[in-house]
């Protein structure tokens, strides 16, 4: 059977399984088995099993994933973000749109300490959505801002997505990707903050000030902010400082982060054996979900490659465009469309084997391209019909906020993400400058 035929058959089976509602990990693994049998090469499955043991189970970098998940859960249990939000809310109480700016700043802090999208959006939604609506914020602005800001966690280091990308991108380290994603991630947060300022100036009733009766003294406000800012700043310094300085690997930095987060929980008097046990269970479930998808995707791409489907897909892409930037635009469009139906894990593991060899052939910096993909993948959480951020927001929003309000609210932020991609294409140094400064 030709490579073109097996590519069509396996792609069709994958789409069929997903639209039938089956879990992605089992759809990928099942499609791999069926693809090998249909191609008449069942012996391929033995090679794929060896590849799973070699590329997944022996991959030291992937150990960082459960440790960062555990760190995120410890930080959530500590309650430090709740107090930080209260301090920032009072700090910006006298500014029109101040509550929205507090959401952006706390989301950046959460992104730099957790990297778990569901946790960031849920925590921010529980803390900020009802106060924003009570103070008269437009419900579309409020939900869109919380959803989009929460998605910064997959871009701003430490990011589980960047760790997984590094493990499947030959020649790139976790530290390089962390450094490359830092500037675009922070700039995107600044764009969100500027959007809030612009909306507050254009339509003050959409983002009003906090009532004076709810404001506290400046002395109390600054004291609260200083006390609550120290623990997360130490955590960020411990993780990123040790990693970017070359003192620790990504796995070792994740262990440092988990230990510091546990110490924060203990130091704040929030440690309980029941919550500790619950944190371990949640970490196990989340890590198992991610690694099941990794195993399934490894099986899928292994069969797809050996049976000729991978080569046929690359030849098709080469034939569509000769210009490198046109080809990159097509790849990003594919990633954007896939983001409407798949989560980032499946997209990364399915697209990297096809895209990265082509990027290497064109002489494009793989670090720049991978970070560009990471920025685009933020839209996978915001794009209907299956954007996870939309469902997280709907689950915590009051009844008067509809799913239509949430979808309309995130559209301006999707546009800003695409604008950030355009800026990275025009100015590649936004990605490459910091890694070059740190790693040469």
C-alpha positions in Angstrom: 0.0 0.0 0.0 1.3 3.5 -0.9 2.3 6.1 1.6 -0.4 8.4 0.3 -3.1 5.7 0.9 -2.0 4.9 4.4 -1.8 8.6 5.3 -5.4 9.1 4.2 -6.6 6.0 6.0 -4.9 6.7 9.3 -5.9 10.4 9.2 -9.5 9.3 8.5 -9.5 6.8 11.4 -8.0 9.4 13.7 -10.7 11.9 12.9 -13.5 9.3 13.1 -12.4 8.2 16.5 -12.2 11.7 17.8 -15.6 12.7 16.5 -17.1 9.6 18.1 -15.9 11.0 21.4 -13.2 8.5 22.4 -10.2 9.6 24.5 -7.3 10.9 22.4 -4.7 8.5 23.8 -6.7 5.4 22.9 -7.7 6.8 19.5 -4.0 7.3 18.7 -3.0 3.9 19.9 -5.9 2.1 18.2 -5.3 3.9 14.9 -1.7 2.8 15.1 -2.7 -0.8 15.4 -5.3 -0.7 12.7 -2.9 1.2 10.4 -0.2 -1.4 10.8 -2.7 -4.2 10.0 -4.3 -2.4 7.0 -0.8 -1.7 5.6 0.0 -5.4 5.9 2.9 -4.8 8.2 1.9 -6.1 11.7 5.6 -6.6 12.5 5.9 -2.8 12.7 4.1 -2.9 16.1 7.1 -4.7 17.7 9.4 -1.8 16.5 6.9 0.7 17.9 6.8 -1.0 21.3 10.6 -0.7 21.4 10.4 2.9 20.4 7.9 3.6 23.2 10.3 2.1 25.8 13.2 4.0 24.4 11.7 7.4 23.6 9.1 7.7 26.4 9.7 5.5 29.4 13.5 6.2 29.4 13.1 9.9 28.7 14.6 11.6 31.8 13.2 15.1 30.9 9.6 13.9 31.2 10.1 13.3 34.9 9.7 17.1 35.2 6.1 16.9 34.2 4.7 15.2 37.4 7.0 17.4 39.6 5.7 20.6 38.1 2.1 19.4 38.4 2.7 18.6 42.1 4.3 22.0 42.6 1.2 23.7 41.0 -1.1 21.8 43.4 1.0 22.7 46.4 0.9 26.3 45.4 -2.9 26.2 45.0 -3.2 24.7 48.5 -1.1 27.4 50.0 -3.6 30.1 49.2 -0.9 32.6 48.3 -2.5 33.6 45.0 -5.8 34.6 46.8 -3.9 37.0 49.0 -1.8 38.3 46.2 -4.9 39.1 44.2 -6.5 40.9 47.1 -3.4 43.0 47.5 -3.2 43.9 43.8 -7.0 44.5 43.7 -6.6 47.2 46.4 -3.4 48.5 44.9 -5.2 49.3 41.6 -8.5 50.2 43.1 -8.2 53.9 42.1 -7.4 53.0 38.5 -10.1 52.6 35.9 -9.8 49.0 34.8 -7.6 48.2 37.8 -9.4 45.0 38.6 -8.7 43.8 35.1 -5.0 44.7 35.3 -4.8 42.8 38.6 -6.2 39.7 36.8 -3.5 40.0 34.1 -0.6 40.4 36.7 -1.8 37.6 38.9 -2.2 35.3 35.8 1.4 36.1 34.8 2.5 35.1 38.3 0.4 31.9 38.2 1.9 31.1 34.8 5.4 31.5 36.2 4.7 29.2 39.1 2.2 26.6 37.9 2.0 26.2 34.1 -1.3 24.3 34.5 -4.1 26.0 32.4 -7.0 24.4 34.2 -5.7 25.4 37.6 -4.9 29.0 36.5 -8.2 29.7 34.9 -10.2 28.0 37.7 -8.3 29.9 40.4 -8.6 33.2 38.7 -12.2 32.6 37.8 -13.1 31.8 41.4 -11.2 34.8 42.7 -11.9 37.5 40.2 -15.0 36.8 38.0 -17.7 37.5 40.6 -16.0 40.7 41.9 -15.6 42.0 38.4 -19.2 41.4 37.6 -20.3 42.9 40.9 -18.3 46.1 40.2 -20.0 46.4 36.8 -17.4 45.0 34.4 -18.7 43.9 31.0 -19.2 40.1 31.3 -17.6 39.5 27.9 -14.5 41.5 28.8 -14.3 39.8 32.2 -14.6 36.2 31.0 -12.4 36.8 27.9 -9.7 38.4 30.0 -9.6 35.6 32.6 -9.7 32.9 30.0 -7.0 34.3 27.9 -4.7 35.4 30.8 -5.0 31.9 32.3 -3.7 30.4 29.0 -0.4 32.2 29.5 0.6 29.2 31.6 1.5 27.1 28.6 3.9 29.8 27.3 5.5 31.5 30.2 8.1 29.2 31.9 8.0 26.8 33.6 5.6 25.3 31.1 4.8 21.6 30.8 4.1 22.1 27.1 7.6 23.5 26.6 9.1 20.5 28.5 7.3 18.1 26.2 8.3 20.1 23.1 11.9 20.0 24.2 11.9 16.2 24.6 10.6 15.8 21.0 12.6 18.6 19.3 16.2 17.3 18.5 18.9 19.7 19.5 16.8 21.9 21.8 17.0 21.9 25.5 14.3 22.9 28.0 16.4 25.8 29.1 16.6 27.2 25.6 12.9 26.9 25.1 12.2 28.5 28.5 14.4 31.4 27.6 13.0 31.7 24.1 9.4 31.8 25.3 9.9 34.2 28.1 9.9 37.5 26.2 6.9 36.6 23.9 4.9 35.3 26.9 5.5 38.5 28.9 4.8 40.7 25.9 1.6 38.9 25.4 0.6 39.6 29.0 1.5 43.3 28.4 -0.7 43.3 25.3 -3.6 42.0 27.4 -3.0 44.7 30.0 -2.9 47.5 27.3 -6.1 46.1 25.9 -7.8 46.5 29.3 -6.4 50.1 29.6 -7.7 50.9 26.1 -11.2 49.5 26.8 -11.3 51.3 30.1 -10.5 54.6 28.3 -12.9 54.0 25.4 -15.8 52.6 27.5 -15.3 53.4 31.2 -18.5 51.7 32.2 -17.1 48.4 30.9 -14.2 48.5 33.4 -15.0 50.9 36.3 -13.1 51.8 39.4 -13.6 50.0 42.7 -15.9 51.8 45.0 -14.1 54.0 47.6 -15.9 52.3 50.4 -14.1 49.0 49.5 -10.6 50.5 49.4 -8.1 50.2 52.2 -5.3 52.4 53.4 -2.1 52.6 51.3 0.0 51.4 54.2 -2.1 48.3 54.7 -2.2 47.6 51.0 1.6 47.8 50.5 2.2 45.7 53.6 -0.1 43.0 52.3 1.5 43.1 48.9 5.1 42.8 50.2 4.2 39.9 52.5 2.3 38.0 49.9 4.8 38.7 47.0 7.9 37.2 48.7 6.9 33.4 48.6 6.0 33.2 44.8 9.1 35.4 43.9 11.3 33.0 45.8 9.7 30.1 44.0 10.1 31.7 40.6 13.8 32.5 41.4 14.4 29.0 42.6 13.0 27.4 39.4 14.0 29.7 36.6 17.1 31.0 38.3 18.6 27.6 38.8 17.7 26.5 35.3 18.7 29.5 33.3 21.9 29.9 35.3 22.9 26.3 34.4 22.9 25.2 38.0 20.1 22.6 37.5 18.5 20.7 34.7 14.8 21.0 34.0 14.1 17.9 36.1 16.2 19.1 39.0 14.6 22.6 38.7 11.1 21.0 38.9 12.1 19.1 42.1 13.4 22.4 43.6 10.0 24.0 42.7 8.0 21.2 44.2 10.1 21.4 47.5 9.8 25.2 47.7 6.0 25.0 47.1 5.6 22.4 49.8 7.7 24.7 52.2 5.3 27.6 51.3 2.3 25.4 52.3 4.0 24.5 55.6 5.1 28.0 56.3 1.6 29.4 55.8 0.2 26.8 58.2 -1.9 25.2 55.5 -0.3 21.7 55.5 -2.7 18.8 56.1 -2.1 15.1 55.4 -5.4 14.8 53.7 -4.7 17.6 51.2 -1.1 16.3 50.7 -2.6 12.9 49.8 -5.1 14.5 47.5 -2.3 16.5 45.8 -0.4 13.2 45.1 -3.5 11.6 43.7 -4.3 14.5 41.4 -0.7 14.7 40.2 -0.8 11.0 39.4 -4.0 11.3 37.4 -2.8 14.4 35.4 0.6 12.9 34.7 -0.9 9.6 33.6 -3.3 11.4 31.3 -0.4 13.3 29.6 1.9 10.2 29.4 -0.9 8.0 28.0 -1.3 10.5 25.2 2.5 10.5 24.7 2.5 6.7 24.4 -0.4 6.7 22.0 1.1 9.5 19.8 4.5 7.7 19.8 2.7 4.6 18.5 0.8 6.5 15.9 3.8 8.5 14.5 5.9 5.3 14.6 3.5 3.4 12.4 2.8 6.5 10.3 6.5 6.9 9.6 7.4 3.3 8.9 4.5 2.7 6.5 5.3 5.8 4.5 2.5 8.1 5.6 5.0 10.6 7.1 7.0 10.9 4.0 3.9 11.3 1.9 2.6 14.1 4.2 5.9 15.9 4.0 6.0 15.6 0.2 2.5 17.1 0.0 3.5 20.0 2.2 6.6 20.6 0.1 4.5 20.6 -3.1 2.1 23.3 -1.8 4.7 26.0 -1.4 8.4 26.7 -2.1 8.8 29.9 -0.1 9.8 29.2 3.5 7.5 31.8 5.0 4.5 30.6 3.0 5.2 27.1 4.2 5.5 28.3 7.8 2.2 30.2 7.5 0.5 27.0 6.2 2.0 25.0 9.1 0.7 27.5 11.6 -2.7 27.5 10.0 -2.8 23.7 10.3 -1.9 24.1 14.0 -4.6 26.7 14.5 -7.3 24.6 12.9 -6.2 21.5 14.8 -6.5 23.6 18.0 -10.2 23.8 17.5 -10.5 20.1 17.9 -7.4 18.7 19.8 -5.5 19.7 22.9 -1.9 20.8 22.7 -0.5 17.5 23.6 -1.9 15.7 20.6 -1.1 18.6 18.2 2.6 18.7 19.3 3.1 15.0 19.1 1.4 14.6 15.8 2.9 17.7 14.1 6.5 17.7 15.3 7.6 14.6 13.3 6.2 16.1 10.1 7.1 19.8 10.6 10.5 19.8 12.2 12.4 18.0 9.4 10.9 20.4 6.9 11.9 23.3 9.1 15.5 21.9 9.2 15.6 21.5 5.4 14.6 25.2 5.0 17.4 26.4 7.2 15.0 28.0 9.7 16.0 28.2 13.4 14.1 25.4 15.1 14.0 27.3 18.4 12.2 30.2 16.8 9.8 27.9 15.0 8.9 25.9 18.2 8.3 29.0 20.2 6.1 30.3 17.4 4.1 27.1 17.5 3.9 27.5 21.3 2.3 30.9 20.9 -0.2 29.7 18.3 -1.1 26.8 20.5 -2.6 29.1 23.1 -5.5 29.5 20.7 -6.2 25.8 21.1 -7.6 26.6 24.5 -9.7 29.6 23.3 -11.0 28.5 19.9 -14.5 27.1 19.7 -16.0 24.6 19.5 -13.7 22.6 21.8 -11.5 25.2 23.5 -10.9 24.0 27.1 -10.7 27.5 28.5 -14.3 28.1 27.3 -15.5 25.1 29.2 -13.5 26.0 32.4 -15.0 29.5 32.3 -18.5 28.2 31.7 -18.2 25.8 34.7 -17.4 28.6 37.1 -19.4 31.5 35.6 -22.8 32.5 37.1 -26.0 31.6 35.1 -26.3 35.1 33.5 -23.0 34.5 31.6 -23.7 32.4 28.6 -21.2 30.4 26.5 -21.9 32.9 23.7 -20.7 35.7 25.9 -17.5 33.7 26.7 -16.8 32.9 23.1 -17.3 36.6 22.0 -15.2 37.7 24.9 -12.1 35.6 23.9 -12.1 36.6 20.2 -10.1 39.9 20.7 -7.5 37.9 22.6 -7.2 35.3 19.8 -6.5 38.3 17.5 -3.8 39.5 19.9 -2.2 36.1 19.9 -2.0 36.1 16.1 -0.6 39.7 16.3 2.1 38.4 18.6 2.9 35.7 16.0 3.2 38.3 13.3 5.6 40.4 15.5 7.7 37.3 16.1 7.9 36.6 12.4 8.9 40.3 11.7 11.3 40.4 14.7 12.8 36.9 15.3 15.1 38.4 18.0 12.0 38.5 20.3 12.6 34.7 20.6 16.3 34.3 19.9 17.9 37.1 21.9 17.6 35.8 25.4 18.7 32.2 24.6 21.7 33.6 22.7 22.6 35.8 25.7 22.4 32.9 28.1 23.6 29.9 26.1 25.6 31.5 23.2 
